[in-house]
């Protein structure tokens, strides 16, 4: 399976415009042969916490919110991140996954809220793992990925690919992005797909460089630090040793989430 990691600059609080930009990137990913595209943290609104606190109209009502219809109709599986309404007073910071047919597959809510996010969002608890094309996936949102137990549990549960919707800025974010994600791939033997902002993102400037790492930590694909774009990489369902000591992909049937 080929998977795409997206990076874009969001227009603050403009859900229709950001959806349109995301649809264009989804179409680009599909044209490159990808079956799944992953988007950054708070794709639909940008990382605008004050606005999200002030205006609950910026929260998705549920997984069937019609504002997501253009992305659900893009003809490719998508993992898109947004504020999502709950039964309580605060939304969750959620990644919603849809199949290429537009069907809702799973929802994952950020478990480890970063600093000022704690007064804006409720923390999630469900792992939100899913299977697509015979490959088992796990999800994390930005700061989640700094907690090895989250990705360790995913690997122990048979996940092959970890999808990370994130925001890393210039400055310390450059170092964190370049250490945390290949570190996950190396420590837990997972493919890691990082989607990031590029350009203005709330109080930060996204450093871009959306990327895919292979199990072991080798970089497979990486975007630049300035252009809204997608990068794609092939993900094998599994690997087994061959007689000459190399590895080869084998398909495995897996059902359920």
KEDREN-144068 format. One record per atom (N, C-alpha, C): x, z, y; residue in one letter. Coordinates in steps of 0.2 Angstrom, whole numbers, plus 5000, padded with zeros to 4 digits. Layout:
XZYA
...
//
This chain:
500450004994X
500050005000X
500450005006X
500249965011X
500649965018X
500250005022X
500550055026X
500250105031X
500550095037X
500150095043X
500450095049X
500350155053X
500850165057X
500950225062X
500850195069X
500350225073X
500250195080X
500450235085X
500650205091X
500750245097X
500450215103X
500150245107X
499850225113X
499850265119X
499750245125X
499650285131X
498850285132X
498650345132X
497850355133X
497750365140X
497150345142X
496850355149X
496450415149X
496650465153X
496350535153X
495550535153X
495250565147X
494550575146X
494150505146X
494450455145X
494050385145X
493950365138X
493450395134X
493450385127X
493250305126X
492850275129X
492750195128X
493450155129X
493850175134X
494450135135X
494950155129X
495050215128X
495450235122X
495250205116X
494650205114X
494350175108X
494550105108X
494450065114X
494649995114X
495349985112X
495750025115X
496550025114X
496650035107X
496350085104X
496450095097X
496250045092X
495650015094X
495449955090X
495949895090X
496249885096X
496649835096X
497349845092X
497549905092X
498049925088X
497949925080X
497249945079X
497049935072X
497049865070X
496849825074X
496849745072X
497549725071X
498049745075X
498749725074X
498949755068X
498849815066X
499049845060X
498749805054X
498149785054X
497749745049X
498149675048X
498249645054X
498649585054X
499349585051X
499649645051X
500249655048X
500149675040X
499549675038X
499449685031X
499349765029X
499249805034X
499149875033X
498449885031X
498349935026X
497749955024X
497450025027X
497950055031X
497750115034X
498250125040X
497950145046X
498250155052X
498150225054X
498650265057X
498650335059X
498750335066X
498350375070X
498350375077X
498550445079X
498850455086X
499150515088X
498550575089X
498850625091X
498450685093X
497950675099X
497350685098X
496850675104X
496850605107X
496850555102X
496850485104X
496250465108X
495650495107X
495050475111X
495050495118X
495350555120X
495350575127X
496050585130X
496550575126X
497150595129X
497250675128X
497850705129X
497950775128X
497750805135X
497150815136X
496850835142X
496450905141X
496750955140X
496451015138X
495951045143X
496151045150X
495651075155X
495051035155X
495050965154X
494450925154X
494050945148X
494350945142X
494050965136X
493651035136X
493951075140X
493651145141X
493051135145X
493151095151X
492651095156X
492051055153X
492151005149X
491650955148X
491550945140X
491050985137X
490950975130X
490650905128X
490450865133X
490250795132X
490850755129X
491450775130X
492050745127X
492250765120X
491850805117X
491950825110X
491450775106X
491750755100X
491350715096X
490750765093X
490150735092X
489650775089X
489750795082X
489950735078X
490050745071X
490450685069X
490550675062X
490850615060X
490550555061X
489850555062X
489450495063X
489350475071X
489750515075X
489650505082X
489750425084X
489250395087X
489250325088X
489850295092X
490150345096X
490750325100X
491350295095X
491350315089X
491850295084X
491650235081X
491050205082X
490850145078X
491350085079X
491650075085X
492150015085X
492750025080X
492950085080X
493550105075X
493350095068X
492750125067X
492450115060X
492350045058X
492250005062X
492149935061X
492749885061X
493349915061X
493949885062X
494149845056X
493849865050X
494049825044X
494749855041X
494949915043X
495449945040X
495350025040X
495650055035X
495550135035X
495950155041X
495650215045X
495950245051X
495950315050X
496450345053X
496450415054X
496550435061X
495950455064X
495950465072X
495850535073X
496150555079X
496150625081X
495750635087X
495350695087X
494850705093X
494650775093X
494350795098X
494050865098X
493350855095X
493150895090X
492550885086X
492150955087X
491550945088X
491051005089X
490951045083X
490951105083X
490751145077X
490151185079X
489951235074X
489351275075X
489551335080X
490151345082X
490351395086X
490451365093X
490651415098X
490751395105X
491351345106X
491851345101X
492451305103X
492451245098X
492751185100X
492851125095X
493451145091X
493551095086X
494151095082X
494551035084X
495151035083X
495650985085X
495750945078X
495350895077X
495150865071X
495450795070X
495750775064X
495850715062X
495250685057X
494950635059X
494350605055X
494650545051X
494550535045X
494750485041X
494150445039X
494250375040X
493650325038X
494050275034X
493650255029X
493850195025X
493750125028X
494050075025X
493950015028X
493249985029X
492850015025X
492050005025X
491750045030X
492050085034X
491750135039X
491550195037X
491550205030X
491350275027X
491750325029X
491450385031X
491850445032X
492150475025X
492850485025X
493150505019X
493350575020X
493550605025X
493750675026X
493850695033X
493850755034X
494050785041X
494550845040X
495050845044X
495550895044X
495550925051X
495550995051X
495551025058X
496251065058X
496551055064X
497251085065X
497251155064X
497651185060X
497651255058X
498151295062X
498651265064X
499151305068X
499151275076X
498751315080X
498651295087X
499251315091X
499451265095X
500051285099X
499851315106X
500151375107X
500051405113X
499351405116X
499351365122X
498751365126X
498151325122X
498251295117X
497751265113X
497251325110X
497551385109X
497151435106X
496551455110X
496551445116X
495951465120X
495451405121X
495651345118X
495251285119X
494951265112X
495251275107X
495051255100X
494951315095X
494551305090X
494551345085X
495051325079X
495351365076X
495851345070X
495451325064X
495751275061X
495451245055X
495651285049X
495351275043X
495551305037X
495551255031X
495251205031X
495151165025X
495751115025X
496051095019X
496651055018X
496450985020X
495850955019X
495650895020X
495950835017X
496250845011X
496650795007X
496150745005X
496450685003X
496050635001X
496450584997X
496050534993X
496450484989X
496150414992X
496650374993X
496450304995X
496950254991X
496650204988X
497050154984X
497450184979X
497250244976X
497650274970X
498250324973X
498250334980X
498750374983X
498450434986X
498750494985X
498450554987X
498750574994X
498350584999X
498650595006X
498550675008X
498950695012X
498850755016X
498850745023X
498650795027X
498550785034X
498850845038X
499150835044X
499350885048X
499350855055X
499250905060X
499250885067X
499750925071X
500250885073X
500750905078X
501050975075X
500951035079X
501251095077X
501151115070X
500651095067X
500551105060X
501151095056X
501451035057X
502051015053X
502651055054X
502651105058X
503251145059X
503151205054X
502651205050X
502551255045X
502651225038X
503251245035X
503351205028X
502851225023X
502551285023X
502051295018X
501451245018X
501251215023X
500751175024X
500951105020X
501551085021X
501751015017X
501951035010X
502151095009X
502351115002X
501751124998X
501251145001X
500551154997X
500351084995X
500451035000X
500150964999X
500550934993X
501250944993X
501650914988X
501450944981X
501351004981X
501151044975X
500451014972X
500050994977X
499450974975X
499450894973X
499950864973X
500050794970X
499950744976X
500050764982X
500050724988X
500650674988X
500650614990X
501150574990X
501350554997X
500850555002X
500950535009X
500650585013X
501050605018X
500850655023X
500750615030X
500150625033X
499950585039X
499950645045X
500350625050X
500450675055X
500250645062X
499650665065X
499450645071X
499750695076X
500150665081X
500550715085X
500650695092X
500950745096X
501150725103X
501850765104X
502350715104X
503050745106X
503250705112X
503450755117X
503650725123X
504450715124X
504650695129X
505350685131X
505650755131X
506250765131X
506550825131X
506650855124X
506450915123X
506450945117X
506050915111X
505550875113X
505150845109X
505450785105X
505950755108X
506350705105X
506750735099X
507050795100X
507450825095X
506950855089X
506450885091X
505950905086X
505650845082X
505450795085X
505250735081X
505750715076X
506350715078X
506850685074X
507150725069X
506950795069X
507150835064X
506550865059X
505950875062X
505450905058X
505250855053X
505150795055X
504750745050X
505250715045X
505850695046X
506250675040X
506450735036X
506350795039X
506450865035X
505950875030X
505250855032X
504750865027X
504850815022X
505050755023X
505150705018X
505650725013X
506250755016X
506750775012X
506550835007X
506250885011X
506150945007X
505650945002X
505050905003X
504550904999X
504450834995X
504850784996X
504750724993X
504150684994X
503950685001X
503350655003X
503550595008X
503150535007X
503150495013X
502850525019X
503150515025X
502850545031X
502750495036X
502150495039X
501950445044X
501750485050X
502150465055X
502050505062X
501750455067X
501150475070X
500950435075X
501050485082X
501250445087X
501450485093X
501150455099X
501150495105X
500950465111X
501650425114X
501550385119X
502050355122X
501850345129X
502250375134X
502050375141X
501650435143X
501350445149X
500950505151X
500450525146X
500550595145X
500050625140X
499950695142X
499450705146X
499350775149X
499950795153X
500150855152X
500750885155X
501450855153X
501450815148X
502050785145X
502050705146X
502650685144X
502750615143X
502950595136X
502450565132X
502550555125X
503250515124X
503650535119X
504250495118X
504150435113X
503550425111X
503450365106X
503850375100X
504150315098X
504550315091X
504050345085X
503450315085X
503050325079X
503450295073X
503350325067X
503850315062X
503550325055X
503950295050X
503750315043X
504450335040X
504450385036X
505050405032X
504850405025X
505350385021X
505250385013X
505450455010X
505150475004X
505350535001X
506150535001X
506450595003X
507150605003X
507350595011X
506950565015X
507150565022X
507350505025X
507450455021X
507650385024X
507150355029X
507350335035X
506850305039X
506650235037X
506050215036X
505850155034X
505650105040X
505350135045X
505050095051X
505050145057X
505150115063X
505150155069X
505050115075X
504550135079X
504350105085X
504850125091X
504850085097X
505250105102X
504950165106X
505250175112X
505050235116X
504650215122X
504350155122X
504050135128X
503450095127X
503250065121X
502750015120X
502250035116X
501650025118X
501050035114X
501049985108X
501050015102X
501249965096X
501050005089X
501149965084X
501149995077X
501749975074X
501950015069X
502450005064X
502250015057X
502449975053X
502149975046X
502749985041X
502550015035X
502950025030X
502650025023X
502950005018X
502650005011X
502750075008X
502150095005X
502150155001X
502050144994X
502450174990X
502350164982X
501850214980X
501450204975X
501050254972X
501450304969X
501950294965X
502350334962X
503050304960X
503550344958X
504150314956X
504450344950X
504650304946X
504950324939X
505650294939X
506150334935X
506750304934X
506850254929X
507250204931X
507350144926X
507950154923X
508050104918X
508650114914X
509350114918X
509350074923X
509950074927X
510050124932X
509550174932X
509550234937X
509250224943X
508950164944X
508550154951X
507850174950X
507450164955X
506750184954X
506250124955X
505650134952X
505250074952X
504550104953X
504050074957X
503450094958X
502950084952X
502550134951X
502050134946X
501350154948X
500850124947X
500150144949X
499950204945X
499550254949X
499250304945X
498550314948X
498150324943X
497350334945X
497250404947X
496950414953X
496750474955X
496150474958X
495750524957X
495050524960X
494950594964X
494450594968X
494350664972X
494750674977X
494650724981X
495050744987X
495350814986X
//
